[in-house]
Amino acid sequence: MIKGLHHNAYRCRDTEETRAFYEDFLGLPLAGALEIGETKTGRATRALHSFFQMGDGSYLAFFEVPETPFEFKTQHDYDLHIALEVDPATLDRMLAKGRAEGREVRGPADHGFIRSIYFRDPNGYVIELTARTGVHEELMDPAIAQPHAILARWQAAKA
């Protein structure tokens, strides 16, 4: 049985720049950092794996690997983003904080079951902060929302 998310890992350009965003701006403490000098197959490498802890005990993690090319693409929200849950007061506070610091921030967007704001981290990843609305539980309850029926309609319409 899957118990939950331990960590979600991404590449980063610079760990200190990434730390400043996730720890100083978002408030996720840097909980761990592992220097990797050799792969599991014995190949020499140079990487730093860092972990930022979220309130539920899971982590956002990053790999800085200077000698290994990686294309950092500007992502559209539909392509790739991570949504981090906050309470409504924190959502409003982070919106104001982002604007006050002159950061690129979009929103708030009302999606019905959640309200969201969006930032880009120093690596170009889209970070969504989201707060549940009063209809969240209903819209995310499979017995009520009927997601399999919605998927079946979607698939039929594509055909």
C-alpha positions in Angstrom: 0.0 0.0 0.0 1.3 3.5 -0.9 1.3 5.6 2.3 2.0 8.9 0.7 4.5 11.1 -1.0 8.1 11.0 0.5 9.6 13.4 -2.0 9.2 14.8 -5.5 12.6 15.5 -7.1 13.6 18.0 -9.8 16.8 19.3 -11.3 18.0 22.8 -10.3 20.5 25.2 -11.7 21.9 26.4 -8.4 21.0 24.9 -5.0 21.6 28.2 -3.0 19.3 30.1 -5.4 16.7 27.3 -5.1 17.1 27.3 -1.3 16.4 31.0 -1.1 13.1 30.6 -3.0 11.9 27.4 -1.1 13.2 28.2 2.3 13.3 32.0 2.6 10.2 32.8 0.4 8.0 29.8 0.7 9.1 28.9 4.3 10.0 25.2 3.6 13.0 24.4 5.8 16.1 22.9 4.2 16.0 19.5 6.0 18.7 17.5 4.2 21.5 17.7 1.7 23.4 14.8 0.3 26.7 15.2 -1.7 26.9 12.4 -4.2 30.4 11.6 -5.6 29.7 8.2 -7.1 26.7 6.6 -8.8 25.3 3.2 -7.7 27.2 1.7 -10.7 30.5 3.1 -9.5 30.8 6.0 -12.0 32.3 9.2 -10.6 29.9 12.1 -10.5 29.3 15.4 -8.7 25.8 16.1 -7.5 24.0 17.7 -4.5 20.6 16.3 -3.5 18.7 18.8 -1.3 15.3 18.3 0.5 12.9 20.9 1.6 10.3 19.7 4.2 6.6 20.4 4.0 4.2 20.5 6.9 3.0 16.9 6.3 6.5 15.5 6.5 7.0 15.0 2.8 9.7 16.8 0.8 10.4 18.7 -2.4 13.8 17.7 -3.5 16.3 19.0 -6.0 19.5 17.7 -7.8 22.2 20.1 -8.8 24.5 18.3 -11.2 26.8 20.9 -12.8 28.6 18.6 -15.2 25.4 16.9 -16.6 23.5 19.0 -19.2 19.8 19.6 -18.5 17.5 21.8 -20.5 15.5 24.0 -18.2 12.4 24.8 -20.2 9.8 27.4 -19.4 6.8 25.2 -18.5 3.1 26.0 -19.1 0.9 25.2 -16.1 -0.7 22.4 -18.2 2.7 20.9 -18.9 4.1 20.7 -15.4 3.5 22.3 -12.0 3.3 21.3 -8.4 0.4 22.5 -6.2 1.2 23.0 -2.5 -1.8 23.2 -0.2 -2.1 26.2 2.2 -4.9 27.7 4.2 -6.9 30.6 2.8 -5.1 33.2 5.1 -1.7 31.9 3.9 -2.7 32.1 0.3 -3.7 35.7 0.7 -0.5 36.5 2.7 1.8 34.8 0.0 0.0 36.7 -2.8 0.7 40.0 -1.0 4.3 38.9 -0.2 5.0 37.9 -3.8 3.7 41.1 -5.1 5.6 43.2 -2.5 8.8 41.4 -3.5 8.2 42.1 -7.2 7.9 38.4 -8.0 6.0 37.1 -11.0 2.7 36.0 -9.5 -0.6 35.1 -11.2 -3.9 34.8 -9.5 -5.8 34.3 -7.5 -7.7 31.9 -9.7 -10.9 30.4 -8.5 -11.2 26.8 -9.7 -14.4 26.1 -7.8 -13.0 23.5 -5.5 -9.7 25.4 -4.8 -8.3 29.0 -5.1 -4.8 29.2 -6.4 -1.9 31.6 -7.0 1.1 30.8 -9.1 4.8 31.6 -8.9 7.9 30.5 -10.9 10.9 29.3 -9.0 14.4 30.1 -10.0 14.5 27.0 -12.3 11.4 28.0 -14.2 9.1 25.5 -12.5 5.5 26.6 -11.8 4.6 26.5 -8.1 0.9 26.7 -7.3 -0.2 27.5 -3.8 -3.8 26.4 -3.3 -6.4 26.6 -0.6 -9.5 24.4 -0.5 -13.0 25.9 -0.9 -16.2 24.7 0.8 -17.0 22.4 -2.0 -13.6 20.7 -2.2 -14.6 17.5 -0.4 -17.8 17.1 -2.6 -15.9 17.7 -5.9 -13.1 15.3 -4.9 -15.4 12.5 -3.6 -15.6 9.8 -6.4 -19.1 8.7 -5.2 -20.4 12.2 -5.8 -18.2 13.6 -8.6 -18.2 10.4 -10.8 -14.7 10.9 -12.3 -14.9 7.6 -14.2 -18.0 8.8 -16.0 -16.3 12.1 -16.9 -13.3 10.2 -18.2 -15.5 7.9 -20.3 -17.3 11.0 -21.8 -13.9 12.6 -22.5 -12.6 9.4 -24.2 -15.7 9.1 -26.3 -15.6 12.7 -27.4 -12.0 12.2 -28.6 -12.9 9.3 -30.7 
